[in-house]
């Protein structure tokens, strides 16, 4: 058998200490520890052990602890660290292999629909498409590149595009076009046809497009490591997606009844729906009345295009069936507007009660509302993130409507995600954050796009220029002269008073007011209402007005220090105007172009380009490439995207999604996992006497290991907390439990040793083994393991004593176990 050689991982001093300990703990008696197939551990012979532990010189005991940090503690820390990154995800549902097969097939079908949508969308945009390409491609057309652009060659790495020139190949006399790319150590050229199959544009999230360094033609190993890091990050995202989606498919609820009252409610809509609106109505109704799985749909519609009406009809459907509906808004201003709209629309239905929970209320009012929500005396609850708090208990929640999810914080998004597995969720957004857009595009989340403007809407004219007081006065005067109102937006509260002084001097007879989130609630509410009525003509504010304010006669918005806003924020702010039949103006002012980064300039140019109505969806795609797609799940950062650039990262993501069933590990029952290494550690009598009930403790350890790795970790930590660090023999006993638990989770049925060879029989596929070893952080284990005939094998340099062998197996499995987050575990 050809097998790779493995390092022993012991320093000379550690080998001496370990050998000395092996001799001290050895016994002439035949070990009576249970056979490998046994699932229990007894204390036969253990309780009669000599007090060898106490005879060890303290110098030797301390030396061993100083020279190697406890391997079990290190493993526990690593598992907890990984779990902490993922603990926002719902618990995985109990699911057998056959059931998982069915759901994974459903996921693949859904994902294929997402890829088809991507292909058709890109085809409409004129993107090149290779008919032979089985998966969607983000590759770049070389003719669209400009000199100086950074590109990624899938096999070589990151380079700088120089240009396209004709050159004569060695085996031909006819010149052909070549793409010339500069790398760190030289220039490369490749035919245009080949370049179109291998090149990607290099974009980075949350920073400029300049990479840290160019790759080397002479050494591609560094690039291969970067690409592998990106691949592992991609695979972890896929697992998160799969587990969330499988959990949602596993949840069932009876379809809501389709009643004549729904048609009657829809008939009260005073406008003629656009074709896109009709489709969105139909999509949501089908989700609620025909599907048994909870809805998770994104309604992506430009500002004022009728998203709210879609939500109102969904609310009516759910509430009519006796369930509660929650409407979640990012600001109290928007929540109040939703409350007013919903209250007016449902005023014909006295049995349906609408409530608003906000910081505007007194403590007693809040307590009363919380009691009503819990008792089911409120059917529709509107509010901000306070609705997600632990104090809010719902009587029978059926629907969650989230408006502008991108405005919520990380913890709030995680709480929203937890609802998605148990109730129907409808998300409204004019500019979806890249995370929701990405989910919609890949088919893991249903999306309805409303891109048709109402007939009376007129596009907003966008003006981008350096700040000057004359331009500001001219813009405001133009709006006031035609009887309109003006928003004046700044990024911070600090400058509001200065602008107020300037405008009061320029327009002494015009009513001007300030609004921001730090004001007293009643004052803020009153200011907003007076502006809506027209008593206030100029409102100086922060981006608290970013979402939802529907003021028909406010048709000019001035945004100062525009470079401090994100693209999605600017698009939303611009949408506060242009809701009537008058032409609206958005004036974006920056202090000095020399102060703007390339990143900021590109963001602003994109906004000017997307001045047509209904382009929020396309804008978010552009924003994804410029700003990055933020947090995919919870607090998972996208630093790994920088290794390969966004375009290659997405292509790897789509490839991984389309092969999701190939990256699956099926665990085996813990009792069925056999550890065929005859090792029987004897506990020192002093430690046995120190334990309150040693037999019960050993049995508890076995039961904890049989449940799962977290119960075993909890047991070990509690044992150490109560009795201190265990002696070496007890550590060996615990490692046996850890080895069997980790092996069972990895689908390993037995572990055995024969001379210098260690073998692990497993049900995993060769592709899963490769993914696990590619993900491993230790080159030693990466290079020492091979997969052969359904077994993972390693050939050591020499035959190890049993305890050293167990330590090696423990370290090896700990390394493989760290790759579990990249695998579907059903």
QUIFENPE-V610711 format. One record per backbone hydrogen bond with DSSP energy under -1.0 kcal/mol. CO is the residue of the C=O (numbers start at 1). NH is the residue of the N-H. E is the energy in kcal/mol with one decimal. If there is no record, write none. Layout:
[[CO;NH;E] [CO;NH;E]]
This chain:
[[4;795;-1.9] [11;15;-2.6] [12;16;-2.2] [13;17;-2.5] [14;18;-3.1] [15;19;-2.7] [16;20;-2.6] [17;21;-2.7] [18;22;-2.7] [19;23;-2.2] [20;24;-2.2] [21;25;-2.5] [35;38;-1.7] [43;47;-1.8] [46;49;-1.4] [50;52;-2.6] [57;61;-2.1] [58;62;-3.0] [59;63;-2.1] [60;64;-2.1] [61;65;-1.6] [62;66;-2.5] [63;67;-2.5] [64;68;-1.5] [70;74;-1.9] [71;75;-2.2] [72;76;-2.7] [73;77;-2.6] [74;78;-2.2] [75;79;-2.6] [76;80;-2.6] [77;81;-2.6] [78;82;-2.3] [79;83;-2.5] [80;84;-2.6] [81;85;-1.1] [86;89;-2.0] [96;100;-2.5] [97;101;-2.1] [98;102;-1.5] [99;103;-2.1] [100;104;-2.9] [101;105;-1.9] [102;106;-1.7] [103;107;-2.3] [104;108;-2.3] [105;109;-2.2] [106;110;-2.4] [107;111;-2.8] [108;112;-2.3] [109;113;-1.7] [110;114;-1.7] [111;115;-2.2] [112;116;-2.5] [113;117;-2.1] [114;118;-2.2] [115;119;-2.7] [116;120;-2.5] [117;121;-2.5] [118;122;-2.7] [119;123;-2.3] [120;124;-2.0] [121;125;-1.3] [122;127;-2.8] [123;126;-1.4] [130;133;-1.7] [141;144;-2.4] [142;145;-1.3] [146;149;-2.5] [149;161;-3.4] [150;202;-2.4] [151;159;-2.6] [152;200;-1.7] [153;157;-2.0] [157;153;-3.2] [158;215;-2.7] [159;151;-2.6] [160;182;-3.1] [161;148;-3.2] [163;180;-2.9] [165;178;-3.1] [167;176;-3.0] [169;172;-1.2] [176;167;-2.5] [177;192;-1.8] [178;165;-2.1] [179;190;-1.9] [180;162;-2.8] [180;163;-1.2] [181;188;-3.1] [182;160;-2.7] [183;186;-1.1] [186;183;-3.2] [188;181;-3.1] [190;179;-3.2] [191;195;-2.7] [192;196;-2.2] [194;197;-1.1] [195;199;-2.4] [198;154;-1.8] [199;140;-2.0] [200;152;-2.8] [203;646;-2.3] [215;184;-2.8] [220;224;-2.3] [221;225;-2.1] [222;226;-2.0] [223;227;-2.9] [224;228;-2.2] [225;229;-2.1] [226;230;-2.0] [227;231;-2.3] [228;232;-2.5] [229;233;-2.2] [230;234;-2.3] [231;235;-2.4] [232;236;-2.0] [233;237;-1.8] [234;238;-2.3] [235;239;-2.1] [236;240;-2.2] [237;241;-2.7] [238;242;-3.0] [239;243;-2.7] [240;244;-2.2] [241;245;-2.7] [242;246;-3.5] [243;247;-1.9] [244;248;-1.8] [245;249;-2.5] [246;250;-2.0] [247;251;-1.2] [259;262;-1.1] [260;264;-2.0] [261;265;-2.4] [262;266;-2.2] [263;267;-1.7] [265;268;-1.1] [266;269;-1.7] [274;278;-2.4] [275;279;-1.9] [276;280;-2.3] [277;281;-2.8] [278;282;-2.3] [279;283;-2.7] [280;284;-2.3] [281;285;-2.4] [282;286;-2.3] [283;287;-2.2] [284;288;-2.1] [285;289;-2.8] [286;290;-1.9] [288;256;-2.8] [292;253;-2.3] [295;425;-3.2] [297;427;-2.8] [298;448;-3.0] [299;429;-2.2] [300;450;-2.7] [302;305;-1.9] [307;311;-1.7] [308;312;-2.6] [309;313;-2.0] [310;314;-1.7] [311;315;-2.7] [312;316;-2.3] [313;317;-2.0] [314;318;-2.0] [315;319;-2.9] [316;320;-2.4] [318;323;-1.7] [319;322;-1.9] [324;398;-3.1] [324;399;-1.6] [325;381;-2.8] [326;401;-3.3] [327;383;-2.0] [328;403;-2.8] [331;335;-2.3] [332;336;-2.5] [333;337;-1.7] [334;338;-2.6] [335;339;-2.5] [336;340;-2.3] [337;341;-2.5] [338;342;-3.0] [339;343;-2.7] [340;344;-2.2] [341;345;-2.4] [342;346;-2.4] [346;349;-1.9] [349;352;-1.8] [353;379;-1.7] [353;380;-2.3] [355;382;-2.8] [358;361;-1.3] [362;366;-2.3] [363;367;-2.4] [364;368;-2.1] [365;369;-2.2] [366;370;-2.8] [367;371;-2.1] [368;372;-2.2] [369;373;-2.7] [370;374;-2.1] [371;375;-2.1] [372;377;-2.5] [373;395;-1.1] [379;325;-2.8] [380;355;-2.9] [381;327;-3.1] [382;357;-2.8] [383;329;-2.5] [384;387;-2.3] [385;388;-2.1] [386;389;-1.4] [389;392;-1.1] [396;324;-2.8] [398;424;-2.1] [399;326;-2.8] [400;426;-2.8] [401;328;-3.6] [402;428;-3.2] [404;407;-1.8] [405;408;-1.9] [409;413;-2.5] [410;414;-2.1] [411;415;-1.9] [412;416;-2.5] [413;417;-2.5] [414;418;-1.6] [415;419;-1.1] [416;420;-1.0] [419;422;-2.1] [419;423;-2.4] [424;400;-2.8] [425;297;-2.1] [426;402;-2.6] [427;299;-3.5] [428;404;-2.8] [429;301;-1.2] [433;437;-2.4] [434;438;-3.2] [435;439;-2.1] [436;440;-2.3] [437;441;-2.6] [438;442;-2.1] [439;444;-1.1] [439;445;-1.2] [446;298;-2.6] [448;300;-2.7] [450;302;-1.1] [454;457;-1.8] [461;586;-2.8] [463;588;-3.6] [465;590;-1.6] [468;472;-1.9] [469;473;-2.6] [470;474;-2.5] [471;475;-2.3] [472;476;-2.3] [473;477;-2.7] [474;478;-2.1] [475;479;-1.5] [476;480;-2.7] [477;481;-2.5] [479;484;-2.4] [480;483;-1.8] [486;539;-2.8] [487;558;-2.8] [488;541;-2.9] [489;560;-2.5] [493;496;-1.9] [495;499;-1.8] [496;500;-2.2] [497;501;-2.2] [498;502;-2.0] [499;503;-2.7] [500;504;-2.3] [501;505;-1.6] [502;506;-1.7] [503;507;-3.0] [507;510;-1.6] [511;537;-2.0] [511;538;-1.6] [513;540;-3.1] [515;542;-1.2] [516;519;-1.5] [520;524;-2.5] [521;525;-2.5] [522;526;-2.4] [523;527;-2.4] [524;528;-2.3] [525;529;-2.1] [526;530;-2.4] [527;531;-2.2] [528;532;-2.3] [529;533;-2.0] [530;534;-1.2] [530;535;-1.8] [530;536;-1.2] [537;486;-2.7] [538;513;-2.0] [539;488;-2.9] [540;515;-2.3] [541;490;-2.3] [542;545;-1.1] [543;546;-2.0] [551;554;-1.6] [553;485;-1.8] [555;585;-2.4] [556;487;-2.2] [557;587;-2.8] [558;489;-3.4] [559;589;-2.9] [561;564;-2.0] [562;565;-1.7] [566;570;-2.4] [567;571;-2.3] [568;572;-2.2] [569;573;-2.9] [570;574;-2.6] [571;575;-1.2] [573;576;-1.9] [574;577;-1.3] [584;461;-2.9] [585;557;-2.2] [586;463;-3.1] [587;559;-2.9] [588;465;-2.4] [589;562;-2.5] [590;467;-2.6] [592;595;-2.2] [593;596;-1.3] [597;601;-2.4] [598;602;-2.4] [599;603;-1.9] [600;604;-2.1] [601;605;-2.4] [602;606;-2.0] [603;607;-1.5] [604;608;-2.0] [605;609;-2.1] [606;610;-1.8] [615;619;-2.5] [616;620;-2.1] [617;621;-1.4] [618;622;-2.1] [619;623;-3.0] [620;624;-2.0] [621;625;-1.3] [622;626;-1.8] [623;627;-3.5] [624;628;-1.2] [633;636;-2.1] [638;641;-1.3] [639;642;-1.1] [640;643;-1.2] [641;644;-1.1] [641;645;-2.8] [645;649;-1.9] [646;650;-2.7] [647;651;-2.1] [648;652;-2.7] [649;653;-1.8] [650;654;-2.8] [651;655;-2.4] [652;656;-2.3] [653;657;-2.5] [654;658;-2.1] [657;660;-1.2] [659;662;-1.7] [660;663;-1.1] [663;824;-2.8] [670;673;-1.5] [674;751;-2.3] [675;677;-1.6] [677;679;-1.5] [684;688;-2.1] [685;689;-2.8] [686;690;-1.3] [687;691;-1.4] [693;697;-2.2] [694;698;-2.4] [695;699;-2.2] [696;700;-2.4] [697;701;-2.1] [698;702;-2.0] [699;703;-2.3] [700;704;-2.5] [701;705;-2.3] [702;706;-1.9] [703;707;-1.5] [704;708;-1.6] [708;712;-1.7] [709;713;-2.5] [710;714;-2.4] [711;715;-2.4] [712;716;-2.5] [713;717;-2.5] [714;718;-2.4] [715;719;-2.6] [716;720;-2.2] [717;721;-2.2] [718;722;-2.1] [719;723;-2.8] [720;724;-1.9] [727;731;-2.1] [728;732;-2.2] [729;733;-1.7] [730;734;-2.5] [731;735;-2.4] [732;736;-1.8] [733;737;-1.4] [734;738;-2.5] [735;739;-3.0] [736;740;-2.2] [737;741;-2.4] [738;742;-3.0] [739;743;-2.5] [740;744;-2.2] [741;745;-2.0] [742;746;-1.6] [743;748;-3.0] [744;668;-2.5] [744;747;-1.2] [747;763;-2.4] [749;674;-2.6] [750;761;-1.9] [751;676;-2.9] [752;759;-2.5] [754;757;-1.9] [756;796;-3.2] [757;754;-2.9] [758;794;-2.0] [759;752;-2.4] [760;792;-2.7] [761;749;-2.3] [761;750;-1.2] [765;769;-2.3] [766;770;-2.3] [767;771;-2.3] [768;772;-2.5] [769;773;-2.7] [770;774;-2.7] [771;775;-1.6] [778;782;-1.9] [779;783;-2.5] [780;784;-1.1] [781;785;-1.3] [786;793;-2.7] [788;791;-1.1] [790;762;-2.3] [791;788;-2.9] [792;760;-2.0] [793;786;-2.3] [794;758;-2.9] [795;6;-1.6] [801;805;-2.7] [802;806;-2.4] [803;807;-2.2] [804;808;-2.3] [805;809;-2.5] [806;810;-2.8] [807;811;-2.4] [808;812;-2.5] [809;813;-2.9] [810;814;-2.4] [811;815;-1.8] [812;816;-2.1] [813;817;-3.1] [814;818;-1.2] [816;819;-1.6] [817;820;-1.8] [819;822;-2.2] [820;823;-2.3] [824;665;-2.8]]
